[in-house]
Amino acid sequence: MRWLLFLSRLAFICGIFFLLAISLQIRDWLNEEAITSTIVIIGYAIGLIVVPVVNICYLAVLFIKRRLTAYVPLWLVLGNILFLFILGFYIFYLNDPYYHQK
């Protein structure tokens, strides 16, 4: 299950970049355009795919009735679950009908 540990680490990094991309959307604190675009691509494009897939893999491992913490550290699992909730909240916030009203 080394692949699950690798995907978990990748999802955690994408989650951090997702938070950085949200902060860049609120306030442009980085003036370097190439770095900004890299953060946005990793955070939004890759993060929207990898974070839910990793959490589905966590559910599959738990469904098979194996101990998840034997393969992935608990802090990494909790971090990825937290990033999934933040990502879901962000998606629901963008699709809120009151968000687009003036």
Buried (B, 14 or more C-beta within 10 A) or exposed (E): EEEBEEBBBBBBBBBBBBBBBBBBEEEEEEEEEEEBEEBBEBBBEBBBEBBBEBBEBBEEBEEEEEEBEEBBEEEBBEBBBEBBEBBEEBEEEEEEEEEEEE
